[in-house]
Each structure stands twice: as C-alpha cells, then as structure tokens.
Amino acid sequence: MTDSLGYRMKFAVIAPSTNTSVQPEYDDMRPRGVTNHFARISIPDTKVDSDETFMIMLNNIRNATMDTVDVAMSMDPGCLIMGMSAETFWDGAEGAERLHEKMLERTGGVPVIMGSHAVDAAIKAYGNIKRIGIVTPYAPVGDENVKRFFEDQGYDVVHIKGLKSPSPMLIAHEPPKKLRDAAIEVSKDVDAIIQCGTNLAFAHVAAMAEFWLDKPVIAINTATYWHALRSMGIKDQKEGFGRLLSDF
C-alpha cells in the first residue's frame, strides 16, 4: 500500500521555525501525488546585527537540527529536504560533503537534498555558467562561506550582495522591490545570478528577473525543490518559476 495523497513521493522537509517562505514556495511547486511534510527546527528569533550574532543564530539551528531530523523521519519519507541554507554552504565544498554524510547517517540512508548541492546541480543544468553574482540575506561571515563554496566548485564569484537581514524571521519581510534591486546590482558581467537564504521569498522574483535580465536567475528554494524532484525521478515541469522547473 502507498500513501493516499503522497502516492508518488513523501518529502520530509526540515526548516527553522522562524522560516515562513520555504513552505509556501515548496507547496506552490508541488506536483500531483507529491506531498511535503515540514518539521520545524526550533530556534528563537534572535537579533542579527554582526558576524557574532549571526553565528549565535547559526549555532541555534545546528544544535536543534538532528532532533528535528528524527521527528521528520517518523513519517517514513522517501527523501529528506533541508529547507535551510547557510549551514549547507559552511566551510566550502568539503564542509558541505561532511554535512551531507552526517545527514545520511542520521536518516539511515534515506536520500538527503541540500541547498548548496542543489544550486550547483541547477547551474550545471543550465550549462555554460562560470561567472556568478550572488544575493543573500546574510552577515559578512555567511557571505564568505557561500563565496567559498562556489569558488571551491570552480565558479568565479564576481559580485556578492548580503542584505544583512536583522533577524532570521525578518528575512521573510524583505520586500520584492529590494530583492529585485539586489538581483540587478549583482547582474553586471555575470553569466547567472544565484540567491541563497531559504527565508527570502525569491522564487517568483527570480522568474521575473530571469526574463528581464535574459540570463539564469536561480532561487535556492526553486533549485532545492527541483533537485529533490529530479533526484527522485519526478520529471514534472511547471511554469512560473523560471526555466529550471519549466525546461530542465
């Protein structure tokens, strides 16, 4: 017997409790017969105004992640998606691999999809991308780790714009116009624009920006959900989220 609603795939998703963007964006991309089941990483909405307070926020997430994975796995998912961003880029490509191995050990081998690997897969799907501009909601220490990951993967990070959002919850309050302006700011002399930070509501902004800028604009939530679908053999295409979901 299979799940009545998630008869093609049940995704478990872990995301910080302060995150209000990743769940609605994933649900908007969900195909027929696929279900998303969120488990929240319980963290306080701490003030973030420096590298030091950014690290407090990140460590709050780290300390609660594995317990949340255990909760998520209780519904027997076919795949676990990490609906969180900064930790998946930390310490570059080697750090991402270590985290992935640790997560697979915790899930007992159930596939794990991470934002860093997903964005890299999305870039490769478009092809012919070397020079990138990046938008994040992070403090400088977060931007440094994102930049390191992409440089480890062989990309030239030409621009990076960190919005320095004042708390994890308030990342979701960054208005579409500000996100649009940030995308434009990092678009000069690059092959593609990458957005990190799963609580930035960037999926629809990216689709519009991709059309107007005439180059790939990859939102991390779109890339992560796309990569999860394709990794699990689900090839459904969907309009409204840019070429990644409609063409690849």
SVG drawing of the C-alpha trace seen along z (x, -y; Angstrom):
<svg xmlns="http://www.w3.org/2000/svg" viewBox="-6 -48 44 50">
<polyline fill="none" stroke="black" stroke-width="0.4" points="0.0,0.0 1.1,-3.6 0.2,-6.9 -3.2,-8.1 -2.0,-11.6 1.7,-11.2 1.5,-8.2 4.4,-9.4 6.6,-10.8 6.5,-11.9 9.1,-14.6 10.2,-15.4 11.4,-18.9 13.3,-20.4 13.4,-24.2 13.9,-26.7 10.8,-27.6 11.3,-31.3 11.1,-30.5 7.8,-31.5 8.9,-31.4 10.2,-27.9 7.0,-26.0 4.6,-28.1 7.2,-28.2 7.7,-24.5 3.9,-23.9 3.4,-26.1 5.9,-23.9 4.4,-20.6 3.2,-18.2 0.2,-16.0 0.8,-12.9 3.7,-14.5 3.4,-15.8 5.6,-18.0 5.8,-17.3 7.5,-20.0 9.3,-19.6 10.4,-22.8 13.9,-23.4 13.0,-25.2 15.0,-28.5 14.4,-31.9 14.1,-34.9 17.4,-36.4 18.7,-39.8 21.4,-39.6 23.5,-42.7 27.0,-41.4 29.0,-38.3 29.0,-37.3 25.2,-37.4 24.9,-35.6 26.9,-32.8 24.6,-32.6 21.7,-32.2 23.5,-29.5 24.5,-27.6 20.9,-27.6 20.0,-25.9 22.9,-23.4 22.0,-22.5 18.4,-21.6 18.8,-20.1 19.3,-16.4 16.4,-16.1 14.2,-17.7 15.5,-15.1 14.4,-12.3 10.9,-13.8 10.7,-14.2 11.8,-10.6 8.9,-9.2 6.5,-9.6 8.7,-7.3 9.6,-9.8 11.1,-8.8 13.5,-11.8 14.6,-14.5 14.9,-18.1 16.9,-20.6 14.9,-23.8 17.7,-25.8 20.7,-27.4 23.7,-28.8 24.7,-25.6 24.8,-23.7 27.5,-26.1 29.6,-26.3 33.3,-25.5 33.0,-25.3 32.6,-22.2 34.3,-19.9 32.0,-21.2 29.0,-20.5 30.1,-17.0 30.7,-16.4 27.3,-17.7 25.7,-15.5 27.4,-12.4 26.3,-13.2 22.7,-13.8 22.6,-10.5 23.8,-8.7 21.0,-10.2 18.3,-9.3 19.6,-5.8 20.4,-6.2 17.2,-7.9 18.3,-10.5 19.0,-14.0 18.8,-17.1 20.8,-20.2 20.6,-23.7 24.3,-24.0 24.4,-20.8 21.0,-21.7 22.2,-25.1 25.3,-23.6 23.2,-21.0 20.9,-23.8 23.9,-25.8 25.1,-22.6 21.6,-22.1 21.7,-25.5 25.3,-25.0 28.0,-27.4 27.9,-29.3 31.3,-30.4 30.9,-33.9 28.1,-34.4 26.6,-37.1 25.1,-36.2 22.3,-37.6 22.0,-36.5 20.2,-37.8 23.4,-37.1 26.0,-39.0 29.5,-39.0 30.6,-35.8 27.7,-34.0 28.6,-35.6 32.2,-34.4 31.2,-30.8 28.8,-31.0 31.5,-32.5 34.0,-29.8 31.6,-27.0 31.1,-28.3 34.8,-29.1 35.5,-25.5 33.1,-24.3 35.1,-26.3 32.9,-29.3 34.1,-32.9 32.1,-34.9 32.1,-38.4 29.6,-40.1 28.0,-39.1 25.3,-41.2 24.5,-40.4 21.3,-42.1 22.2,-41.8 18.6,-41.0 18.1,-41.9 16.7,-38.5 16.0,-35.1 12.3,-35.8 12.7,-39.2 14.5,-37.8 11.0,-37.0 10.0,-40.6 12.5,-41.8 10.2,-43.3 10.2,-42.2 11.5,-45.6 14.6,-45.2 15.2,-41.7 14.8,-42.9 17.2,-45.7 19.7,-43.3 19.5,-41.0 20.1,-43.9 23.1,-45.1 24.9,-41.7 23.9,-41.1 26.7,-43.0 29.3,-41.0 28.0,-37.6 26.6,-34.5 24.0,-33.9 22.6,-35.2 22.3,-33.0 20.1,-33.6 20.8,-31.9 18.8,-32.0 15.6,-30.0 13.5,-32.6 13.9,-35.2 10.7,-35.0 12.7,-35.0 11.2,-32.2 8.7,-34.4 11.1,-37.4 13.8,-35.1 11.4,-34.0 10.6,-37.7 14.2,-38.8 15.3,-35.9 13.0,-37.1 14.0,-40.8 17.8,-40.2 17.9,-37.5 20.2,-35.3 19.6,-32.5 18.4,-33.6 18.4,-30.7 16.5,-31.0 17.6,-28.5 14.1,-27.2 13.3,-26.6 16.7,-24.8 16.3,-22.7 12.8,-21.5 13.7,-21.0 16.7,-18.9 14.6,-16.9 12.0,-16.1 14.6,-15.2 16.7,-13.1 13.6,-11.1 12.8,-10.5 9.9,-13.0 10.1,-14.9 7.0,-17.1 7.6,-20.6 5.9,-23.7 5.6,-27.3 6.0,-30.4 9.3,-29.5 11.8,-30.2 13.4,-27.9 14.7,-25.5 11.3,-24.0 9.8,-24.5 12.7,-23.3 15.0,-21.0"/>
</svg>
